[in-house]
Structure formats: C-alpha cells, structure tokens
Amino acid sequence: MLPTPKKYFLTTGSGEGDSELTAFDAALLDAGIGNINLLKVSSILPPNAQYSPGLELPFGAIVPTAFGMIISEKPGQIISAAVAVGISENSFGIIMERTDLCTKEEIESKIEKMVQEAFVKRKMELKEIKISAVEHRVEKIGCCVAAVPLWY
C-alpha cells in the first residue's frame, strides 16, 4: 500500500519532437517533470496536502501524478493543456485535467467550470482554485502536458 501524499504542485509544458514520444518527452522536460516516472492517478487531492511550488523530486522517483497531454502532427494547429486544483475548507480537494484544440485562455475557462461542477456534484464548498495552463502552436509534432505531481 502506498502512503498518502502530503505535497503537490501544478505544472505545464510544451515541446516539439521528431516523434510523438519525443514531443511528449520535450513537454515533460519543459514542465520540469521529465526525469521522474509518472504514475497516473485520478482526481482526488488528499486532505491537508500542502501546495509546494518549486518542489524538487528525486530523479527516477515513481510519482503519483494527475496529468493530461495532447499531441498534434498538424503544423500551425494550436493545442493546449490545463490542470486545476479545487480546494475545500475542511476536506479533500479535486484535481481536473483537460486538453483541447483551443487557446490557453479558453482552456482555463473550461477547466475552472469543470472544478466548480465537481464540487457541486459532491455538495462541497469550494474555497480556492489553482490553475496552470499552456498552449503551443505546432511546428512539426507538438505536445502540451499539464500535471499535478503528488509527493510525500
């Protein structure tokens, strides 16, 4: 059984590559999470998790991460990715991730609404929303990634 993470941060990145995988790798490096192993998790932020921007993770660590990514091979196309964390007063939080063919401003608006809906469905009071988003104009093969790594 894994321990419950106590820290988190939001990050985004974009990149280009000669293949889909190298574009994804470039986006992860741009986001500052290219030298860890992502363990994909869903959308719950543990209670009392501390927001820790700039948290340095050990190379090669297996890191529970909620993330979304988008890849395009269409030159000139705008792609975007965003993550948002909704924080409640006395309970757990909600993490949402979204990718789309739209601008950064559009995806920020969409993901904010997603967090609000998740809180309404759970009948929880939303105290604060943190959002990180990125957009990228594809040159050859482009990727955007948005992530919320969780740590101990």
ROSE-4610 file (N, C-alpha, C; in Angstrom, 1 decimal, always signed):
// ROSE-4610
residu = [M/M/M/L/L/L/P/P/P/T/T/T/P/P/P/K/K/K/K/K/K/Y/Y/Y/F/F/F/L/L/L/T/T/T/T/T/T/G/G/G/S/S/S/G/G/G/E/E/E/G/G/G/D/D/D/S/S/S/E/E/E/L/L/L/T/T/T/A/A/A/F/F/F/D/D/D/A/A/A/A/A/A/L/L/L/L/L/L/D/D/D/A/A/A/G/G/G/I/I/I/G/G/G/N/N/N/I/I/I/N/N/N/L/L/L/L/L/L/K/K/K/V/V/V/S/S/S/S/S/S/I/I/I/L/L/L/P/P/P/P/P/P/N/N/N/A/A/A/Q/Q/Q/Y/Y/Y/S/S/S/P/P/P/G/G/G/L/L/L/E/E/E/L/L/L/P/P/P/F/F/F/G/G/G/A/A/A/I/I/I/V/V/V/P/P/P/T/T/T/A/A/A/F/F/F/G/G/G/M/M/M/I/I/I/I/I/I/S/S/S/E/E/E/K/K/K/P/P/P/G/G/G/Q/Q/Q/I/I/I/I/I/I/S/S/S/A/A/A/A/A/A/V/V/V/A/A/A/V/V/V/G/G/G/I/I/I/S/S/S/E/E/E/N/N/N/S/S/S/F/F/F/G/G/G/I/I/I/I/I/I/M/M/M/E/E/E/R/R/R/T/T/T/D/D/D/L/L/L/C/C/C/T/T/T/K/K/K/E/E/E/E/E/E/I/I/I/E/E/E/S/S/S/K/K/K/I/I/I/E/E/E/K/K/K/M/M/M/V/V/V/Q/Q/Q/E/E/E/A/A/A/F/F/F/V/V/V/K/K/K/R/R/R/K/K/K/M/M/M/E/E/E/L/L/L/K/K/K/E/E/E/I/I/I/K/K/K/I/I/I/S/S/S/A/A/A/V/V/V/E/E/E/H/H/H/R/R/R/V/V/V/E/E/E/K/K/K/I/I/I/G/G/G/C/C/C/C/C/C/V/V/V/A/A/A/A/A/A/V/V/V/P/P/P/L/L/L/W/W/W/Y/Y/Y]
num = [1/1/1/2/2/2/3/3/3/4/4/4/5/5/5/6/6/6/7/7/7/8/8/8/9/9/9/10/10/10/11/11/11/12/12/12/13/13/13/14/14/14/15/15/15/16/16/16/17/17/17/18/18/18/19/19/19/20/20/20/21/21/21/22/22/22/23/23/23/24/24/24/25/25/25/26/26/26/27/27/27/28/28/28/29/29/29/30/30/30/31/31/31/32/32/32/33/33/33/34/34/34/35/35/35/36/36/36/37/37/37/38/38/38/39/39/39/40/40/40/41/41/41/42/42/42/43/43/43/44/44/44/45/45/45/46/46/46/47/47/47/48/48/48/49/49/49/50/50/50/51/51/51/52/52/52/53/53/53/54/54/54/55/55/55/56/56/56/57/57/57/58/58/58/59/59/59/60/60/60/61/61/61/62/62/62/63/63/63/64/64/64/65/65/65/66/66/66/67/67/67/68/68/68/69/69/69/70/70/70/71/71/71/72/72/72/73/73/73/74/74/74/75/75/75/76/76/76/77/77/77/78/78/78/79/79/79/80/80/80/81/81/81/82/82/82/83/83/83/84/84/84/85/85/85/86/86/86/87/87/87/88/88/88/89/89/89/90/90/90/91/91/91/92/92/92/93/93/93/94/94/94/95/95/95/96/96/96/97/97/97/98/98/98/99/99/99/100/100/100/101/101/101/102/102/102/103/103/103/104/104/104/105/105/105/106/106/106/107/107/107/108/108/108/109/109/109/110/110/110/111/111/111/112/112/112/113/113/113/114/114/114/115/115/115/116/116/116/117/117/117/118/118/118/119/119/119/120/120/120/121/121/121/122/122/122/123/123/123/124/124/124/125/125/125/126/126/126/127/127/127/128/128/128/129/129/129/130/130/130/131/131/131/132/132/132/133/133/133/134/134/134/135/135/135/136/136/136/137/137/137/138/138/138/139/139/139/140/140/140/141/141/141/142/142/142/143/143/143/144/144/144/145/145/145/146/146/146/147/147/147/148/148/148/149/149/149/150/150/150/151/151/151/152/152/152]
x = [+0.8/+0.0/+0.9/+0.5/+1.3/+0.9/+1.8/+1.4/+0.6/-0.1/-0.9/+0.0/+0.1/+0.9/+0.5/+1.5/+1.3/+1.6/+2.2/+2.5/+2.1/+2.0/+1.6/+2.0/+2.1/+2.3/+1.6/+1.4/+0.9/+2.0/+2.0/+3.0/+2.5/+3.0/+2.7/+3.9/+3.9/+5.0/+4.5/+5.4/+5.1/+6.4/+6.4/+7.6/+7.3/+8.4/+8.4/+9.3/+9.0/+9.9/+9.8/+10.6/+10.6/+9.6/+9.1/+8.1/+7.1/+6.0/+5.1/+5.7/+6.5/+7.2/+8.2/+9.0/+10.0/+9.4/+8.2/+7.5/+6.9/+6.4/+5.9/+7.1/+8.2/+9.4/+9.8/+9.8/+10.2/+9.2/+7.9/+6.9/+7.1/+7.4/+7.7/+8.9/+10.0/+11.2/+10.8/+10.1/+9.7/+8.9/+8.1/+7.3/+8.1/+9.3/+10.2/+10.0/+9.3/+9.0/+9.5/+10.5/+10.9/+11.9/+12.3/+13.3/+12.8/+11.4/+10.8/+9.9/+9.4/+8.4/+7.0/+6.1/+4.8/+3.9/+3.3/+2.3/+0.9/+0.2/-1.1/-2.1/-2.6/-3.7/-4.9/-6.0/-7.2/-7.3/-8.4/-8.6/-8.8/-8.3/-8.5/-7.3/-7.3/-6.2/-6.4/-5.4/-5.5/-5.8/-6.6/-6.8/-5.5/-5.5/-4.4/-3.1/-3.2/-2.0/-1.5/-0.2/+0.4/+0.8/+0.4/+0.9/+2.3/+3.1/+4.6/+5.2/+5.0/+5.6/+7.1/+7.8/+9.2/+9.7/+8.9/+9.3/+10.2/+11.3/+12.3/+12.1/+11.9/+11.6/+12.9/+13.2/+14.4/+14.3/+15.4/+15.5/+15.0/+14.2/+13.8/+12.7/+12.2/+11.2/+9.9/+9.1/+7.8/+6.9/+6.2/+5.5/+4.0/+3.1/+1.7/+1.4/+0.8/+0.6/-0.8/-1.6/-2.8/-2.3/-2.5/-2.0/-2.8/-2.7/-3.3/-2.3/-2.4/-1.5/-2.2/-1.7/-2.2/-1.1/-1.2/-0.1/-0.8/-0.1/-0.6/+0.5/+0.2/+1.2/+0.8/-0.2/-0.7/+0.0/+1.0/+1.6/+0.7/+0.9/+0.1/-1.0/-1.4/-2.5/-2.2/-3.1/-3.0/-3.5/-2.7/-3.1/-2.9/-3.6/-3.4/-3.7/-3.2/-3.4/-3.5/-4.3/-4.5/-4.8/-4.4/-4.8/-5.3/-6.2/-6.8/-7.0/-6.8/-7.0/-8.0/-9.1/-10.1/-9.9/-9.9/-9.5/-10.8/-11.1/-12.2/-11.6/-12.5/-12.1/-11.6/-12.4/-12.0/-12.0/-11.8/-11.8/-10.8/-11.0/-10.1/-10.3/-9.5/-9.6/-9.9/-10.1/-10.4/-9.4/-8.8/-7.9/-8.6/-8.6/-9.1/-8.0/-8.0/-7.1/-7.9/-7.4/-8.1/-7.1/-7.3/-6.6/-7.5/-7.1/-8.1/-7.3/-8.1/-7.6/-8.1/-7.5/-8.0/-6.9/-7.1/-6.1/-6.0/-5.0/-4.8/-5.9/-6.4/-7.5/-8.8/-9.0/-10.2/-10.2/-9.0/-8.9/-9.0/-8.4/-8.5/-10.0/-10.8/-12.2/-12.9/-12.6/-13.3/-12.9/-11.7/-11.3/-11.8/-11.9/-12.5/-13.9/-14.7/-16.0/-16.1/-15.1/-15.1/-14.9/-14.0/-13.8/-15.1/-15.7/-16.9/-18.0/-18.1/-19.1/-18.8/-17.5/-17.2/-17.5/-17.3/-17.7/-19.2/-19.9/-21.4/-21.9/-21.4/-21.9/-21.6/-20.5/-20.2/-20.8/-21.5/-22.1/-21.0/-19.9/-18.8/-18.6/-18.1/-17.9/-16.5/-16.4/-15.1/-14.5/-13.3/-12.6/-11.7/-11.0/-10.0/-9.8/-9.4/-9.0/-7.6/-6.7/-5.4/-5.4/-5.0/-5.0/-3.6/-3.2/-2.0/-2.3/-2.0/-2.3/-1.2/-1.2/-0.2/-0.8/-0.4/-0.8/+0.5/+0.4/+1.5/+1.0/+1.8/+1.5/+2.4/+1.9/+2.6/+3.5/+4.7/+5.7/+5.7/+6.0/+6.1/+5.3/+5.8/+5.0/+5.1/+3.9/+3.9/+3.1/+3.5/+2.8/+2.7/+1.6/+1.3/+1.0/+1.5/+1.2/+0.9/+0.0/-0.4/-0.5/+0.1/+0.2/+0.1/-0.3/-0.3/+0.4/+1.8/+2.5/+2.2/+2.1/+1.8/+3.1/+3.4/+4.7/+4.5/+5.4/+5.3/+5.9]
y = [-1.2/+0.0/+1.2/+2.2/+3.4/+4.4/+5.2/+6.2/+7.3/+8.1/+9.2/+10.4/+11.0/+12.1/+13.3/+14.1/+15.3/+16.6/+16.6/+17.8/+17.6/+18.8/+18.8/+20.1/+20.1/+21.4/+21.2/+22.3/+22.3/+22.7/+22.1/+22.4/+22.1/+22.8/+22.7/+22.8/+22.2/+22.4/+22.0/+22.4/+22.1/+21.8/+21.1/+20.8/+20.2/+20.2/+19.6/+18.4/+17.5/+16.3/+15.8/+14.8/+14.2/+13.0/+12.6/+11.6/+12.0/+11.3/+11.7/+11.5/+10.4/+10.2/+11.2/+11.7/+12.7/+14.0/+14.3/+15.6/+15.5/+14.4/+14.2/+14.4/+13.8/+13.9/+15.4/+16.1/+17.5/+18.4/+18.0/+18.7/+18.5/+17.2/+16.8/+17.6/+17.6/+18.4/+19.9/+20.4/+21.8/+22.1/+21.1/+21.2/+20.9/+20.5/+20.2/+18.8/+17.9/+16.6/+15.5/+15.8/+14.9/+13.8/+13.9/+12.9/+12.1/+12.0/+11.2/+10.2/+9.2/+8.2/+8.6/+8.9/+9.3/+8.1/+8.0/+7.0/+7.7/+7.5/+8.2/+7.9/+8.9/+8.8/+9.6/+9.4/+10.2/+11.5/+11.9/+13.3/+13.7/+13.0/+13.5/+13.9/+15.2/+15.7/+15.3/+14.7/+14.2/+15.4/+15.1/+16.2/+16.7/+18.0/+18.7/+18.7/+18.3/+18.3/+19.8/+19.9/+21.3/+21.6/+22.8/+23.3/+23.7/+23.1/+23.2/+23.5/+24.8/+25.1/+25.1/+24.6/+24.5/+23.3/+22.4/+21.1/+20.3/+19.9/+19.2/+17.7/+16.9/+15.5/+14.7/+13.6/+12.8/+12.2/+12.3/+11.6/+10.2/+9.7/+8.3/+8.0/+8.9/+8.6/+8.2/+7.3/+7.0/+8.0/+8.8/+10.0/+9.9/+9.7/+9.8/+11.1/+11.1/+12.4/+12.3/+13.3/+13.5/+14.4/+13.9/+14.7/+14.4/+15.4/+15.3/+15.7/+15.1/+15.5/+15.4/+16.3/+16.3/+16.4/+15.7/+15.7/+15.9/+16.7/+17.0/+17.0/+16.5/+16.5/+17.5/+18.4/+19.3/+20.7/+21.0/+22.3/+23.5/+24.4/+25.6/+25.4/+24.2/+24.0/+24.4/+25.0/+25.4/+24.3/+23.8/+22.8/+23.4/+22.9/+23.4/+22.3/+22.5/+21.6/+22.4/+21.9/+22.6/+21.6/+22.0/+21.3/+22.4/+21.9/+22.8/+22.0/+22.6/+22.0/+22.9/+22.2/+22.9/+22.5/+23.5/+23.2/+23.5/+22.6/+22.8/+23.3/+23.7/+24.2/+23.1/+22.1/+21.0/+19.6/+19.4/+18.1/+17.9/+16.9/+16.7/+17.7/+17.7/+18.6/+17.8/+18.5/+17.8/+18.4/+17.4/+17.8/+17.5/+18.4/+18.2/+18.5/+17.7/+18.0/+18.0/+18.8/+18.9/+19.2/+18.7/+19.1/+19.4/+20.3/+20.7/+21.4/+21.6/+22.4/+23.8/+24.5/+25.9/+26.7/+27.9/+28.8/+28.5/+29.1/+29.0/+29.6/+30.8/+31.4/+30.6/+30.0/+29.2/+27.9/+27.3/+26.1/+26.4/+27.6/+28.0/+28.2/+28.8/+29.0/+27.6/+26.7/+25.4/+24.6/+24.6/+23.8/+24.4/+25.7/+26.3/+25.8/+25.8/+25.3/+23.8/+23.0/+21.6/+21.4/+22.2/+22.1/+22.5/+23.6/+24.1/+23.0/+22.3/+21.3/+20.1/+19.7/+18.6/+18.9/+20.1/+20.5/+20.5/+21.0/+21.0/+19.6/+18.7/+17.3/+16.6/+17.0/+16.4/+17.2/+18.3/+19.1/+19.6/+20.0/+20.6/+22.1/+22.8/+24.2/+24.4/+25.2/+25.5/+26.7/+26.6/+27.7/+28.4/+27.6/+28.2/+27.3/+27.9/+27.2/+27.6/+26.7/+26.9/+26.3/+27.1/+26.7/+26.9/+25.9/+26.1/+25.6/+26.4/+26.1/+26.5/+25.8/+26.1/+25.9/+26.7/+26.5/+26.4/+25.8/+25.6/+25.6/+26.3/+26.2/+25.2/+24.2/+23.0/+23.4/+23.0/+23.2/+21.9/+20.8/+19.5/+18.5/+18.1/+17.3/+17.9/+18.4/+19.2/+18.5/+18.8/+18.3/+19.3/+19.3/+20.0/+19.0/+19.3/+18.5/+19.4/+19.0/+19.7/+18.6/+18.9/+17.8/+18.4/+17.5/+17.8/+16.6/+16.7/+15.7/+15.7/+14.6/+14.5/+13.8/+14.3/+13.8/+13.6/+13.0/+12.6/+13.5]
z = [+0.0/+0.0/+0.0/-0.8/-0.9/+0.2/+0.7/+1.6/+1.0/+1.7/+1.2/+1.0/-0.2/-0.5/+0.4/+0.7/+1.6/+0.9/-0.3/-1.0/-2.5/-3.1/-4.6/-5.2/-6.5/-7.2/-8.6/-9.3/-10.7/-11.6/-12.8/-13.8/-15.2/-16.1/-17.5/-18.4/-19.6/-20.5/-21.9/-22.8/-24.3/-24.9/-26.0/-26.8/-28.1/-28.9/-30.2/-30.3/-31.2/-31.4/-32.8/-33.1/-34.4/-34.4/-33.2/-33.0/-31.9/-31.7/-30.7/-29.3/-29.1/-27.8/-27.5/-28.5/-28.2/-27.9/-28.6/-28.3/-26.9/-26.5/-25.1/-24.1/-24.4/-23.5/-23.4/-24.5/-24.5/-23.7/-23.8/-23.0/-21.5/-21.1/-19.7/-19.2/-20.0/-19.6/-19.4/-20.3/-20.2/-18.9/-18.5/-17.3/-16.0/-16.2/-15.0/-14.4/-15.2/-14.7/-15.6/-16.4/-17.4/-16.9/-15.7/-15.1/-14.0/-13.9/-12.9/-13.7/-13.0/-13.5/-13.1/-14.0/-13.7/-13.4/-12.3/-12.0/-12.1/-13.2/-13.4/-12.4/-11.8/-10.8/-11.3/-10.6/-11.0/-10.3/-9.7/-9.4/-8.0/-7.0/-5.6/-5.0/-4.5/-3.7/-2.3/-1.7/-0.3/+0.7/+1.7/+2.7/+3.3/+3.5/+4.1/+3.3/+2.0/+1.2/+1.0/+1.1/+1.1/-0.3/-0.7/-2.0/-1.9/-2.8/-2.7/-4.0/-4.6/-5.8/-5.7/-6.8/-6.8/-6.1/-5.7/-5.1/-6.0/-5.6/-6.4/-6.1/-7.1/-7.0/-7.4/-6.7/-7.0/-8.3/-9.1/-10.4/-10.3/-11.2/-11.3/-10.3/-9.4/-8.4/-9.1/-8.5/-9.0/-8.3/-9.1/-8.6/-9.0/-8.0/-8.4/-9.0/-10.2/-10.9/-11.7/-11.5/-12.3/-13.5/-14.7/-15.9/-17.1/-18.0/-19.3/-20.4/-21.5/-22.6/-24.0/-24.9/-26.2/-27.2/-28.3/-29.3/-30.6/-31.5/-32.8/-33.8/-35.0/-36.1/-37.2/-36.9/-37.8/-37.7/-38.5/-38.4/-38.4/-37.4/-37.3/-36.3/-36.0/-35.1/-33.6/-33.0/-31.6/-30.7/-29.8/-28.8/-27.4/-26.4/-25.1/-24.1/-22.9/-21.8/-20.5/-19.6/-18.3/-17.2/-16.0/-14.7/-13.8/-12.9/-11.9/-10.6/-9.5/-8.2/-7.5/-7.1/-6.3/-4.8/-4.0/-2.6/-1.7/-0.8/+0.1/+1.4/+2.3/+3.6/+4.5/+4.6/+5.7/+5.1/+3.8/+3.3/+2.2/+1.4/+0.3/-0.8/-1.8/-3.0/-4.2/-5.3/-6.6/-7.6/-8.4/-9.5/-10.8/-11.7/-13.0/-14.0/-15.1/-16.2/-17.5/-18.5/-19.7/-20.8/-22.0/-23.2/-24.3/-25.2/-26.3/-27.4/-28.5/-29.6/-29.4/-28.5/-28.2/-27.6/-27.3/-26.7/-25.2/-24.6/-23.1/-22.4/-22.8/-22.1/-22.2/-23.3/-23.5/-22.5/-22.5/-21.7/-20.2/-19.8/-18.4/-18.0/-18.8/-18.5/-18.4/-19.4/-19.4/-18.1/-17.7/-16.6/-15.3/-15.2/-14.0/-13.8/-14.9/-14.8/-14.4/-14.9/-14.5/-13.0/-12.4/-11.0/-10.2/-10.6/-10.0/-10.0/-11.2/-11.3/-10.4/-10.3/-9.4/-8.0/-7.5/-6.2/-6.0/-6.9/-6.8/-6.7/-7.6/-7.5/-6.2/-5.5/-4.2/-3.1/-3.4/-2.3/-1.4/-1.9/-1.1/-1.4/-0.5/-0.7/-1.2/-2.3/-3.0/-2.4/-1.8/-1.2/-2.1/-3.0/-3.9/-5.0/-6.2/-7.4/-7.8/-8.1/-8.6/-10.0/-11.0/-12.4/-13.1/-13.9/-14.7/-16.1/-17.1/-18.5/-19.4/-20.6/-21.6/-22.9/-23.9/-25.3/-26.2/-27.3/-28.2/-29.6/-30.5/-31.9/-32.5/-33.1/-33.6/-34.8/-34.8/-35.9/-36.8/-36.1/-36.8/-36.0/-34.9/-33.9/-32.6/-32.1/-30.9/-29.8/-28.5/-27.4/-26.3/-25.6/-24.4/-23.3/-22.1/-20.9/-19.7/-18.9/-17.7/-16.6/-15.4/-14.4/-13.0/-12.1/-10.7/-10.0/-9.9/-9.2/-7.7/-7.0/-5.6/-5.0/-3.8/-3.1/-1.6/-1.0/+0.4/+1.4]
